[in-house]
Amino acid sequence: MAMTITKNDKEVNIKWRVADITIPNEDIVSVKEDTNIYAATDENQENVVRIGSTFGKTNRILLETKDKSYIIYTHNDKKILNELNK
């Protein structure tokens, strides 16, 4: 099953396998591309959510919110960045 990420004027919705994650737009602090795929975030690891398969993927997007950091592993990083930044 492919990952789908959509954004409207209220929220971001991420669907991947059985996960269905909704993040209010006002909670998003930053969205950026990260090329260091082996690095961990500086955040408390309990507040890090990893989405996507790491096998064969070389790109990741970091979506930081007020209380969590989401690491999205993908091969469609430009498409996801465009969707999240619209």
Secondary structure as GFF3:
##gff-version 3
##sequence-region A 1 86
A	DSSP	beta_strand	4	7	.	.	.	ID=ss1
A	DSSP	beta_strand	11	16	.	.	.	ID=ss2
A	DSSP	beta_strand	19	24	.	.	.	ID=ss3
A	DSSP	three_ten_helix	25	27	.	.	.	ID=ss4
A	DSSP	beta_strand	28	34	.	.	.	ID=ss5
A	DSSP	three_ten_helix	45	47	.	.	.	ID=ss6
A	DSSP	beta_strand	48	51	.	.	.	ID=ss7
A	DSSP	beta_strand	59	65	.	.	.	ID=ss8
A	DSSP	beta_strand	69	74	.	.	.	ID=ss9
A	DSSP	alpha_helix	77	84	.	.	.	ID=ss10
###
